[in-house]
Amino acid sequence: MKLKLKSRKHSLKLVALVTGAILWFYVLNAARIRVDKIVTLQYVLPDHAVFAVKPPSEATVTIEGPRAFMRSVLDREEKIVINLSKKPWRDSLRPQPVLRGSDLVLPFGVKVEKMNPRVLNLRLERKARKTLPVKMSFSGELPPDLVLKDISIKPKEVEVIGPKSLVGAMKEVSVRPVDFESLYGQNSLPLEWNLLDDRILVKGSVEPVLSYSLKAKKANLVLEQVPVRFIGDGKPRQQFVTLVLWAPSDMARRVDKSDLNVQVWADMPANLKRSTEVSLRAVLPPRLHLVEIRPKRILVDPR
């Protein structure tokens, strides 16, 4: 009786294995489809070289396999890394790497039928370095009532790295033109490099900064009864002052100026023990420029 039960169990296991194998064979061979997939190409270059001509960034791969397995392949991003820093391409300026189906990790039963391009005809160029001055320019017009002074840009010079043919012809490094309107209400401004080619890099990824001062020749806006703010134990004798300002014409012509958000602060000394005259400073929104605070200083009494 026991022998019959064991024999039956073995028979059931065998039937299950055969059934599983048949189902697996069916999945692999039934409803097979063929699709094209875009694959990203990523390059690793030797230290001494850069691309002379922009290389292909993508390849089209035709893959074929069971529909059940293709969804996972199509939904994920695939990339092929082409390492030109190793043999046999390390010392070549005209490498021709070949793309292969084995460069991709695919599920069992899915295969690569075609790759386009299959051979990459790449052109490299030796890398060069050069230290160059930084040049900037302005766009637009500065209102005649404003004067731009104390202009300086940092860094004054930078080292660039790129293809020898391009770097050798460079005499300066430019930044994107600065619109005069972007200078209002500030004394410094971050700039952006304006490089001729995306293969040219600034060493150290240094970001340029423009420093300057913008002065108004005359006022066109007067705000009276501006409250004096302060932090500390002192008590100002004068609670309100007058601000003499320059503003763009659209702001100067406004009838309601209550929302301009201007502030005047008194620089209160610590441990005030007797009446002291302190300086006032204005905090202004962008586009407004201070001409004068009336008065410039006020008396503060100890509490």
Residue frames as qw, qx, qy, qz and C-alpha x, y, z in Angstrom:
[[0.000, 0.884, 0.467, 0.000, 0.00, 0.00, 0.00],
 [0.307, -0.804, 0.107, 0.498, 2.83, 2.40, 0.94],
 [0.439, -0.137, 0.588, 0.666, 4.68, 1.59, -2.28],
 [0.241, 0.625, 0.649, 0.361, 1.56, 2.49, -4.29],
 [0.126, -0.942, -0.244, 0.191, 1.23, 5.86, -2.48],
 [0.396, -0.605, 0.339, 0.602, 4.91, 6.74, -3.08],
 [0.405, 0.157, 0.684, 0.585, 4.63, 5.76, -6.72],
 [0.131, 0.808, 0.551, 0.162, 1.54, 7.95, -7.09],
 [0.240, -0.887, -0.025, 0.394, 3.28, 10.97, -5.52],
 [0.415, -0.351, 0.520, 0.659, 6.25, 10.60, -7.88],
 [0.323, 0.447, 0.706, 0.445, 3.86, 10.35, -10.81],
 [0.006, -0.922, -0.381, 0.065, 2.07, 13.56, -9.76],
 [0.333, -0.738, 0.217, 0.545, 5.40, 15.42, -9.42],
 [0.419, -0.042, 0.659, 0.623, 6.44, 14.25, -12.87],
 [0.207, 0.694, 0.634, 0.271, 3.13, 15.40, -14.35],
 [0.150, -0.933, -0.168, 0.279, 3.53, 18.81, -12.67],
 [0.391, -0.523, 0.419, 0.631, 7.07, 19.22, -14.05],
 [0.355, 0.239, 0.715, 0.552, 5.99, 18.25, -17.54],
 [0.077, 0.844, 0.525, 0.075, 2.98, 20.60, -17.34],
 [0.260, -0.855, 0.029, 0.448, 5.22, 23.43, -16.11],
 [0.414, -0.270, 0.562, 0.663, 7.72, 22.83, -18.91],
 [0.279, 0.511, 0.699, 0.416, 4.92, 22.86, -21.49],
 [0.056, -0.931, -0.341, 0.115, 3.53, 26.13, -20.08],
 [0.361, -0.695, 0.251, 0.569, 7.02, 27.70, -20.04],
 [0.395, 0.030, 0.669, 0.629, 7.61, 26.62, -23.63],
 [0.165, 0.735, 0.619, 0.222, 4.23, 28.11, -24.56],
 [0.179, -0.917, -0.133, 0.331, 5.04, 31.43, -22.86],
 [0.395, -0.503, 0.430, 0.637, 8.38, 31.64, -24.62],
 [0.253, 0.038, 0.738, 0.625, 7.03, 30.87, -28.07],
 [0.097, 0.700, 0.692, 0.145, 3.43, 32.08, -28.10],
 [0.002, -0.967, -0.253, -0.024, 2.54, 35.71, -28.85],
 [0.610, -0.263, 0.122, 0.737, 6.08, 36.78, -29.67],
 [0.239, 0.947, 0.214, -0.036, 6.41, 40.43, -30.72],
 [0.639, 0.129, 0.077, 0.754, 9.08, 42.64, -32.26],
 [0.084, -0.968, -0.229, 0.053, 9.57, 46.26, -31.13],
 [0.503, 0.516, -0.174, 0.671, 12.08, 49.11, -31.44],
 [0.548, -0.769, -0.243, 0.224, 13.51, 50.63, -28.27],
 [0.266, 0.844, -0.223, 0.409, 15.64, 53.78, -27.85],
 [0.827, -0.367, -0.199, 0.378, 18.76, 53.16, -25.76],
 [0.089, -0.982, 0.166, 0.014, 20.93, 55.93, -24.27],
 [0.819, 0.283, -0.216, 0.449, 24.64, 55.90, -25.12],
 [0.416, -0.901, 0.124, 0.025, 27.01, 57.03, -22.38],
 [0.720, 0.531, -0.283, 0.345, 30.71, 57.62, -23.03],
 [0.646, -0.699, 0.122, 0.280, 33.80, 57.43, -20.82],
 [0.549, 0.797, -0.172, 0.185, 36.66, 59.38, -22.39],
 [0.768, -0.044, -0.235, 0.594, 40.40, 59.15, -21.77],
 [0.334, -0.753, -0.212, 0.526, 41.79, 62.05, -19.70],
 [0.321, -0.338, 0.338, 0.818, 43.71, 63.56, -22.63],
 [0.044, 0.181, 0.683, 0.706, 40.83, 63.78, -25.13],
 [0.395, 0.411, 0.422, -0.705, 37.43, 65.31, -25.84],
 [0.585, 0.498, 0.630, 0.116, 34.99, 64.80, -28.70],
 [0.168, -0.191, 0.366, 0.895, 35.92, 66.64, -31.90],
 [0.394, -0.170, -0.500, -0.752, 32.44, 65.95, -33.29],
 [0.578, -0.186, 0.427, -0.670, 29.35, 65.43, -31.15],
 [0.039, 0.091, -0.988, -0.121, 28.76, 61.66, -30.89],
 [0.520, -0.352, -0.593, -0.504, 25.42, 59.83, -31.17],
 [0.279, -0.321, 0.557, -0.713, 23.55, 60.05, -27.88],
 [0.756, 0.053, 0.448, -0.474, 21.08, 57.25, -28.66],
 [0.084, 0.192, -0.895, -0.394, 20.79, 53.98, -30.55],
 [0.765, 0.037, -0.011, -0.643, 17.67, 52.23, -31.84],
 [0.121, -0.236, 0.963, -0.049, 17.53, 48.57, -30.84],
 [0.732, -0.012, -0.353, -0.583, 15.10, 46.09, -32.39],
 [0.190, -0.239, 0.894, -0.329, 14.24, 43.39, -29.88],
 [0.682, -0.058, -0.514, -0.517, 12.05, 40.30, -30.23],
 [0.100, 0.100, -0.903, 0.406, 10.53, 38.09, -27.56],
 [0.202, -0.510, -0.836, -0.005, 7.41, 36.91, -25.70],
 [0.163, -0.697, -0.219, -0.663, 4.84, 39.62, -25.07],
 [0.695, -0.654, -0.297, 0.015, 4.77, 38.64, -21.38],
 [0.705, -0.355, -0.045, 0.612, 8.43, 39.64, -20.93],
 [0.410, 0.454, 0.227, 0.758, 8.58, 42.64, -23.27],
 [0.233, -0.893, -0.260, -0.282, 6.66, 45.05, -21.03],
 [0.652, -0.683, 0.015, 0.328, 9.40, 45.06, -18.36],
 [0.621, 0.013, 0.288, 0.729, 12.02, 45.74, -21.04],
 [0.180, 0.637, 0.375, 0.649, 10.04, 48.59, -22.63],
 [0.372, -0.878, -0.270, -0.135, 9.17, 50.28, -19.32],
 [0.640, -0.633, 0.065, 0.430, 12.73, 50.64, -18.03],
 [0.249, 0.918, -0.277, -0.134, 15.48, 52.98, -19.20],
 [0.931, -0.007, 0.161, 0.327, 18.38, 51.21, -20.86],
 [0.111, 0.933, -0.316, -0.132, 21.86, 52.60, -21.41],
 [0.927, 0.171, -0.039, 0.332, 25.04, 51.31, -22.95],
 [0.336, -0.870, 0.251, 0.260, 28.33, 52.54, -21.49],
 [0.798, 0.526, -0.065, 0.286, 31.09, 52.90, -24.10],
 [0.569, -0.745, 0.176, 0.300, 34.43, 53.09, -22.30],
 [0.650, 0.716, -0.108, 0.231, 37.00, 54.70, -24.61],
 [0.204, -0.846, 0.459, -0.179, 39.55, 55.06, -21.80],
 [0.732, -0.300, 0.611, 0.026, 40.46, 51.36, -22.02],
 [0.066, -0.309, 0.799, 0.511, 42.12, 49.28, -24.72],
 [0.667, 0.123, 0.328, 0.657, 41.82, 49.08, -27.66],
 [0.194, 0.836, 0.344, 0.381, 40.51, 52.66, -27.89],
 [0.488, -0.740, -0.170, 0.429, 42.53, 54.44, -25.20],
 [0.361, -0.473, 0.298, 0.747, 45.15, 55.96, -27.54],
 [0.309, 0.360, 0.677, 0.563, 42.99, 56.31, -30.65],
 [0.137, 0.338, 0.110, -0.924, 41.51, 59.58, -31.91],
 [0.551, 0.145, -0.432, -0.699, 39.29, 57.68, -34.39],
 [0.281, -0.058, 0.921, -0.263, 37.74, 54.88, -32.32],
 [0.554, 0.014, -0.495, -0.670, 35.07, 52.65, -33.91],
 [0.289, -0.078, 0.859, -0.415, 33.39, 50.71, -31.10],
 [0.388, -0.135, -0.757, -0.508, 30.77, 48.13, -32.10],
 [0.558, -0.194, 0.365, -0.720, 27.44, 47.88, -30.28],
 [0.314, 0.037, -0.941, -0.116, 26.40, 44.33, -29.40],
 [0.645, -0.454, -0.405, -0.462, 23.26, 42.74, -28.05],
 [0.720, -0.250, -0.532, 0.369, 25.29, 41.49, -25.09],
 [0.168, 0.248, -0.253, 0.920, 25.69, 45.13, -23.98],
 [0.526, -0.339, -0.029, -0.779, 22.07, 44.96, -22.78],
 [0.117, -0.036, 0.923, -0.364, 20.68, 42.91, -19.91],
 [0.581, -0.028, -0.341, -0.739, 17.51, 41.23, -21.25],
 [0.746, -0.158, 0.490, -0.422, 15.13, 38.61, -19.83],
 [0.360, -0.116, 0.899, 0.221, 15.49, 34.99, -20.92],
 [0.435, 0.516, 0.733, 0.087, 13.84, 34.48, -24.30],
 [0.235, 0.945, 0.116, -0.198, 14.23, 38.12, -25.40],
 [0.708, -0.077, 0.330, 0.619, 16.90, 38.75, -28.03],
 [0.067, 0.734, -0.145, -0.661, 18.34, 41.66, -30.01],
 [0.749, 0.463, 0.448, 0.157, 17.72, 41.44, -33.74],
 [0.501, 0.595, 0.141, 0.612, 19.23, 44.73, -34.91],
 [0.375, -0.699, -0.180, 0.583, 21.07, 47.81, -33.58],
 [0.432, 0.648, 0.275, 0.564, 21.22, 51.13, -35.38],
 [0.517, 0.666, -0.535, -0.058, 23.88, 52.39, -35.51],
 [0.972, -0.187, -0.099, 0.102, 25.89, 49.26, -34.93],
 [0.704, 0.032, -0.066, 0.706, 29.34, 50.76, -35.52],
 [0.145, -0.954, -0.158, 0.208, 30.10, 54.15, -33.98],
 [0.640, 0.407, 0.028, 0.652, 32.51, 56.22, -36.06],
 [0.378, -0.881, -0.188, 0.212, 33.76, 58.60, -33.39],
 [0.518, 0.584, -0.128, 0.611, 36.22, 61.46, -33.65],
 [0.583, -0.715, -0.199, 0.330, 38.25, 62.63, -30.68],
 [0.361, 0.779, -0.148, 0.491, 40.58, 65.58, -30.30],
 [0.573, -0.054, -0.503, 0.645, 43.34, 66.25, -27.82],
 [0.320, -0.863, -0.385, 0.063, 42.35, 68.36, -24.83],
 [0.412, 0.393, -0.151, 0.808, 43.87, 71.82, -24.22],
 [0.373, -0.737, -0.440, 0.353, 43.89, 74.27, -21.30],
 [0.325, 0.433, 0.076, 0.837, 44.18, 78.04, -21.35],
 [0.218, -0.584, -0.478, 0.619, 43.85, 80.91, -18.86],
 [0.166, 0.492, 0.442, 0.731, 41.74, 83.74, -20.29],
 [0.074, 0.049, 0.318, -0.944, 40.27, 87.08, -19.11],
 [0.125, 0.560, 0.809, -0.128, 36.53, 87.33, -18.44],
 [0.016, -0.057, -0.249, -0.967, 34.57, 89.80, -20.56],
 [0.137, 0.558, 0.763, -0.297, 31.03, 91.08, -19.97],
 [0.001, -0.207, -0.366, -0.907, 28.56, 93.32, -21.79],
 [0.247, 0.343, 0.563, -0.710, 25.25, 95.07, -21.07],
 [0.043, 0.387, 0.739, 0.549, 21.94, 95.07, -22.91],
 [0.149, -0.824, -0.547, 0.012, 19.13, 97.61, -22.84],
 [0.196, 0.638, -0.062, 0.742, 19.44, 101.21, -21.68],
 [0.389, -0.343, -0.572, 0.636, 20.20, 102.70, -18.28],
 [0.027, -0.911, -0.406, -0.064, 17.82, 105.53, -17.32],
 [0.394, 0.637, -0.126, 0.650, 19.61, 108.90, -17.66],
 [0.413, -0.780, 0.144, -0.448, 18.98, 109.68, -13.97],
 [0.896, -0.403, 0.178, 0.056, 21.09, 106.70, -12.86],
 [0.273, 0.770, -0.576, 0.030, 24.88, 106.29, -12.90],
 [0.987, -0.108, -0.106, 0.056, 26.59, 102.88, -12.82],
 [0.047, 0.829, -0.510, 0.225, 29.87, 102.97, -10.87],
 [0.380, -0.508, 0.747, -0.202, 32.49, 100.71, -9.28],
 [0.918, 0.228, -0.116, -0.304, 31.95, 97.89, -11.78],
 [0.054, -0.538, 0.842, 0.003, 33.96, 94.75, -11.14],
 [0.912, 0.064, -0.232, -0.334, 33.58, 91.11, -12.09],
 [0.283, -0.508, 0.801, -0.143, 34.97, 88.11, -10.24],
 [0.674, -0.396, 0.270, 0.563, 36.85, 86.10, -11.23],
 [0.191, 0.799, -0.232, -0.521, 38.77, 88.37, -13.58],
 [0.445, 0.473, -0.693, -0.313, 40.25, 85.37, -15.39],
 [0.863, -0.128, 0.398, -0.285, 39.57, 81.63, -15.54],
 [0.126, -0.352, 0.870, 0.320, 41.11, 78.46, -16.92],
 [0.799, 0.283, 0.028, -0.530, 39.10, 76.77, -19.67],
 [0.377, -0.226, 0.883, 0.163, 39.40, 73.17, -20.84],
 [0.724, 0.498, 0.272, -0.391, 38.21, 71.86, -24.18],
 [0.846, 0.384, 0.257, 0.267, 39.12, 70.78, -27.74],
 [0.536, -0.337, 0.194, 0.749, 42.53, 72.09, -28.75],
 [0.270, 0.384, 0.499, 0.728, 41.17, 73.62, -31.99],
 [0.202, -0.830, -0.414, -0.314, 38.58, 75.70, -30.09],
 [0.570, -0.740, -0.121, 0.336, 40.57, 76.63, -26.98],
 [0.592, -0.097, 0.232, 0.766, 43.56, 77.73, -29.09],
 [0.155, 0.509, 0.405, 0.744, 41.41, 80.30, -30.92],
 [0.352, -0.825, -0.440, -0.029, 39.82, 81.77, -27.76],
 [0.324, 0.444, -0.222, 0.805, 40.98, 85.18, -26.56],
 [0.258, -0.237, 0.415, -0.840, 38.46, 85.69, -23.73],
 [0.126, -0.339, -0.930, 0.068, 35.60, 84.03, -21.87],
 [0.243, -0.311, -0.168, -0.903, 32.24, 85.80, -22.12],
 [0.140, 0.291, 0.805, -0.498, 29.25, 85.91, -19.80],
 [0.133, 0.638, 0.704, 0.283, 25.66, 86.35, -20.96],
 [0.079, 0.443, 0.059, 0.891, 24.77, 90.03, -21.52],
 [0.165, -0.381, -0.674, 0.612, 23.47, 91.78, -18.40],
 [0.039, -0.722, -0.506, -0.469, 20.15, 93.61, -18.74],
 [0.092, 0.354, -0.292, 0.884, 20.36, 97.03, -17.05],
 [0.603, -0.460, -0.135, -0.637, 16.93, 96.49, -15.50],
 [0.864, -0.236, -0.437, 0.088, 18.26, 93.49, -13.54],
 [0.466, 0.212, -0.418, 0.751, 20.65, 95.84, -11.68],
 [0.311, -0.608, -0.036, -0.730, 17.96, 97.86, -9.91],
 [0.703, -0.583, 0.072, -0.401, 17.88, 97.65, -6.15],
 [0.956, -0.196, 0.002, 0.217, 21.04, 95.52, -5.79],
 [0.059, -0.886, 0.433, 0.156, 24.81, 95.88, -5.60],
 [0.174, -0.376, 0.880, 0.233, 25.81, 92.45, -6.92],
 [0.807, 0.311, 0.000, -0.502, 24.44, 90.02, -9.47],
 [0.640, -0.183, 0.722, 0.189, 25.28, 86.35, -10.28],
 [0.431, 0.588, -0.388, -0.564, 26.14, 85.87, -13.96],
 [0.911, 0.127, 0.391, -0.039, 26.14, 82.95, -16.40],
 [0.350, -0.381, 0.631, 0.578, 28.96, 81.82, -18.67],
 [0.676, 0.629, 0.065, -0.380, 28.33, 82.23, -22.40],
 [0.471, -0.387, 0.713, 0.347, 30.60, 79.50, -23.77],
 [0.372, 0.443, -0.497, -0.647, 30.97, 78.90, -27.50],
 [0.656, 0.114, -0.703, -0.249, 30.56, 75.13, -27.27],
 [0.795, -0.494, 0.063, -0.346, 29.25, 72.71, -24.67],
 [0.918, 0.052, -0.244, 0.308, 32.57, 70.83, -24.86],
 [0.293, 0.500, -0.339, 0.741, 34.34, 73.84, -23.33],
 [0.628, -0.630, -0.450, 0.079, 34.37, 73.83, -19.54],
 [0.045, -0.811, 0.311, -0.493, 35.47, 76.36, -16.93],
 [0.559, 0.095, -0.736, 0.370, 37.82, 74.68, -14.48],
 [0.124, -0.078, -0.669, 0.729, 36.39, 74.37, -10.99],
 [0.115, -0.643, -0.711, -0.260, 32.84, 75.32, -12.09],
 [0.198, -0.294, -0.287, 0.890, 33.43, 78.89, -10.84],
 [0.142, 0.780, 0.595, 0.133, 30.32, 81.08, -11.12],
 [0.303, 0.279, 0.017, 0.911, 30.95, 84.73, -12.16],
 [0.204, -0.766, -0.532, 0.299, 29.60, 87.57, -10.02],
 [0.250, 0.589, 0.138, 0.756, 29.20, 91.25, -10.96],
 [0.347, -0.605, -0.437, 0.568, 29.68, 93.88, -8.23],
 [0.190, 0.474, 0.278, 0.814, 28.66, 97.51, -8.78],
 [0.031, -0.489, -0.510, 0.707, 26.99, 100.55, -7.30],
 [0.116, 0.574, 0.594, 0.551, 24.02, 102.31, -8.87],
 [0.162, -0.389, -0.346, 0.839, 23.56, 105.96, -7.93],
 [0.204, 0.796, 0.554, 0.132, 20.72, 108.34, -8.71],
 [0.328, 0.257, 0.045, 0.908, 21.62, 111.83, -10.01],
 [0.275, -0.186, 0.125, -0.935, 18.33, 113.31, -8.82],
 [0.213, 0.212, 0.870, -0.391, 15.16, 112.30, -7.02],
 [0.322, -0.167, -0.491, -0.792, 11.68, 111.89, -8.46],
 [0.642, -0.463, -0.567, -0.226, 9.90, 110.45, -5.42],
 [0.010, -0.384, 0.544, -0.746, 9.59, 111.76, -1.85],
 [0.611, -0.428, -0.656, -0.116, 8.03, 109.69, 0.92],
 [0.126, -0.527, 0.364, -0.757, 7.20, 111.56, 4.09],
 [0.667, -0.376, 0.331, -0.551, 6.32, 110.33, 7.57],
 [0.784, 0.172, -0.597, -0.009, 8.23, 107.07, 7.21],
 [0.722, -0.663, 0.095, -0.171, 8.41, 105.48, 10.71],
 [0.197, 0.644, -0.710, 0.205, 11.81, 104.76, 12.26],
 [0.943, -0.218, -0.226, -0.109, 12.27, 101.15, 13.36],
 [0.088, 0.670, -0.653, 0.341, 14.83, 100.06, 15.92],
 [0.871, -0.237, -0.428, 0.043, 15.93, 97.12, 18.04],
 [0.451, 0.185, -0.493, 0.720, 17.32, 97.85, 21.49],
 [0.331, -0.572, -0.617, 0.427, 16.59, 99.72, 24.73],
 [0.160, -0.170, 0.001, 0.972, 16.89, 103.28, 23.48],
 [0.253, 0.739, 0.588, -0.211, 14.07, 105.68, 22.67],
 [0.388, 0.264, 0.334, 0.817, 14.39, 107.81, 19.50],
 [0.035, 0.455, 0.283, -0.844, 13.42, 111.47, 19.87],
 [0.422, 0.378, -0.291, -0.771, 12.19, 111.55, 16.27],
 [0.661, 0.108, 0.711, -0.213, 9.69, 108.87, 15.25],
 [0.687, 0.615, 0.385, 0.034, 9.37, 109.71, 11.55],
 [0.304, -0.475, 0.406, 0.719, 11.71, 110.75, 8.71],
 [0.611, 0.682, 0.013, -0.402, 11.52, 111.65, 5.01],
 [0.683, -0.088, 0.602, 0.405, 12.96, 109.46, 2.25],
 [0.369, 0.740, -0.228, -0.514, 14.12, 111.07, -0.99],
 [0.700, -0.024, 0.698, 0.153, 14.26, 108.40, -3.71],
 [0.325, 0.386, -0.545, -0.669, 14.62, 107.67, -7.39],
 [0.616, 0.173, 0.741, -0.205, 12.06, 105.26, -8.86],
 [0.201, 0.166, 0.750, 0.608, 11.19, 104.06, -12.36],
 [0.235, -0.096, -0.165, -0.953, 8.47, 106.19, -13.91],
 [0.552, -0.338, -0.654, -0.392, 5.72, 103.60, -13.39],
 [0.530, -0.408, -0.617, 0.414, 6.41, 103.56, -9.62],
 [0.188, -0.123, -0.178, 0.958, 6.92, 107.31, -9.31],
 [0.294, -0.188, -0.340, -0.873, 3.55, 108.04, -10.96],
 [0.402, -0.384, -0.831, -0.013, 1.57, 105.77, -8.64],
 [0.336, -0.656, -0.050, -0.674, -0.99, 107.62, -6.56],
 [0.815, -0.537, 0.076, -0.204, -1.04, 105.07, -3.71],
 [0.461, 0.577, -0.617, 0.271, 2.50, 104.49, -2.47],
 [0.618, -0.538, 0.381, -0.429, 1.56, 102.86, 0.83],
 [0.981, -0.046, 0.184, -0.044, 2.48, 99.35, -0.42],
 [0.500, 0.747, -0.420, 0.126, 6.05, 100.19, -1.46],
 [0.923, -0.336, -0.124, 0.144, 7.36, 98.43, 1.67],
 [0.400, 0.619, -0.361, 0.572, 10.18, 100.85, 2.51],
 [0.730, -0.606, -0.273, 0.161, 11.80, 100.69, 5.94],
 [0.199, 0.754, -0.367, 0.507, 14.12, 102.96, 7.92],
 [0.840, -0.373, -0.344, 0.194, 16.17, 101.49, 10.78],
 [0.150, -0.892, 0.335, -0.264, 18.15, 103.19, 13.54],
 [0.733, 0.207, -0.571, 0.306, 21.42, 101.48, 14.43],
 [0.561, -0.769, 0.039, -0.305, 20.98, 101.41, 18.21],
 [0.281, 0.523, -0.722, 0.355, 24.13, 101.03, 20.32],
 [0.710, -0.319, -0.625, 0.066, 24.21, 98.39, 23.04],
 [0.537, -0.469, -0.446, 0.541, 24.02, 99.42, 26.73],
 [0.135, 0.642, 0.167, 0.736, 22.92, 102.99, 25.96],
 [0.451, -0.465, -0.525, 0.551, 23.53, 105.18, 29.06],
 [0.028, -0.580, -0.109, 0.807, 23.21, 108.71, 27.66],
 [0.566, 0.737, 0.203, -0.309, 21.67, 110.53, 24.73],
 [0.457, -0.293, 0.635, 0.550, 23.46, 109.55, 21.54],
 [0.519, 0.591, -0.178, -0.591, 23.18, 110.47, 17.88],
 [0.620, -0.044, 0.768, 0.156, 22.78, 107.39, 15.67],
 [0.120, 0.260, -0.610, -0.739, 22.82, 106.79, 11.91],
 [0.720, 0.317, 0.381, -0.487, 19.78, 105.77, 9.90],
 [0.092, -0.213, 0.837, 0.496, 19.69, 103.25, 7.06],
 [0.670, 0.272, 0.012, -0.691, 17.01, 102.51, 4.51],
 [0.376, 0.000, 0.916, 0.142, 15.85, 99.07, 3.39],
 [0.461, 0.439, -0.126, -0.761, 14.25, 99.39, -0.03],
 [0.825, 0.269, 0.490, -0.084, 12.49, 97.01, -2.42],
 [0.558, 0.056, 0.539, 0.629, 13.99, 96.30, -5.86],
 [0.303, 0.629, 0.450, 0.557, 13.99, 99.16, -8.41],
 [0.220, -0.961, -0.125, -0.107, 14.04, 101.93, -5.75],
 [0.665, 0.213, -0.243, 0.674, 17.24, 103.90, -5.10],
 [0.405, -0.786, -0.305, 0.354, 18.03, 106.05, -2.13],
 [0.357, 0.708, -0.020, 0.609, 19.09, 109.66, -2.74],
 [0.063, 0.397, -0.463, 0.790, 18.82, 110.94, 0.82],
 [0.453, -0.556, -0.686, 0.120, 17.35, 110.30, 4.28],
 [0.000, -0.513, 0.120, -0.850, 16.17, 113.48, 6.02],
 [0.085, -0.865, 0.495, 0.001, 17.59, 113.71, 8.62],
 [0.659, 0.381, -0.647, 0.042, 20.54, 111.29, 8.23],
 [0.388, 0.016, -0.774, 0.501, 20.97, 110.90, 11.98],
 [0.495, -0.667, -0.251, -0.497, 18.65, 111.18, 15.00],
 [0.103, -0.468, 0.649, -0.591, 19.09, 111.49, 18.77],
 [0.735, -0.263, -0.607, -0.149, 18.30, 108.46, 20.91],
 [0.330, -0.604, 0.433, -0.582, 17.76, 108.67, 24.69],
 [0.210, 0.058, -0.952, 0.214, 18.22, 105.83, 27.17],
 [0.534, -0.508, -0.537, -0.411, 14.99, 104.47, 28.65]]
